[in-house]
C-alpha cells in the first residue's frame, strides 16, 4: 500500500469538475484508492463519494492506494495535484 498526503490547491476545492478529472484518472488504473478527509473516507473512483467529502482549497487529504499498479496510480495522482488538475 502507498499512503501519502496532498494539499487541495485547485480553486474551489474538489467540486464537480476537478472531482470528475480525478475519478476519470483513477478509473484508468486497477488499484483501489481510498481518500481520507476529516475522519471521512471515500472511494476515489466514485464521483459522488469524492464530492461528498466536501474538501476545500487549502485542506489536506490522505490517499491510500493499494493494488497491482499502486505505484503508477499514486504517481499519476500526485502529478495531477502538482499540476493543479490541468489536463
N, C-alpha and C positions, 0 to 999 in steps of 0.2 A: 504494500500500500504506500502511496505517495500522499503526504499531507503538507499543505502549505497555506499561508495567509496572503490575502491581497487586499489592497485598499480600493474601494469603489471610487473611480475618478471620473467616470462618464457623467456628464451633466444630467441632472435629474434622477440619478440612481438607476437601478435596474427596472425601468419601466418597460413598456411593450416592445419598443424597437431593440434596445440592447439585450433584453431577455430573449427575443427571437433570434438574434445573432448568436448569442451564447448557446442556446438549445440546438440550433442548426449545426453549429460547430461540433458540439459534443455528440450529436447523433451520427457523426461520421466515424466514431470510434466504438469499440466493443466494450471498453471498461465502464464500470458503473461510477457515477460521480455523485457524491453527497456534498451538499452545501450546508454550512452551519453558520447561523447568524442569530445573535441574541437568544440563544437557547432554543432556537427553532431549526429544524432540518428540512431540507428539500432535495428532491431528485433533480439533478442538474439537466436531465433530459426531458423534463416536463415544464412547459412554459407556464402553466398555471401554478405549479409548485414553486417555481423560481419567483414569479411575480408576487406570490403570497408572502414571501419573506419580507417585502417592503424595504429592501436595502436602499439607503440614500447615499448621495455623494459624500465622500469623506469617511464612510463607515468601513470597518474591517470585517472581512468574511474569511472563514476557513473552508478549504476544499479538501476532500478525501477522495482520491482516485484509486480504484482497485480493479485489476483485471489483466488480461494478457498483453494489452498495449498501454498500460498505465503510464509509462514514461513518456510516450509520444503524446498521449492525451493531456497529461499535465503540462508538457512543454507548449502545446498548442494553446492551452487555456491561459497560461502565464503570458504568452505572446499577445493574445487578444487583449488582456488588461494593459500590457505595456504600450500597445499602440492605441489605447483608449477606444477600442471597439471599431476602429476604422477597418472597413472590409475591402 
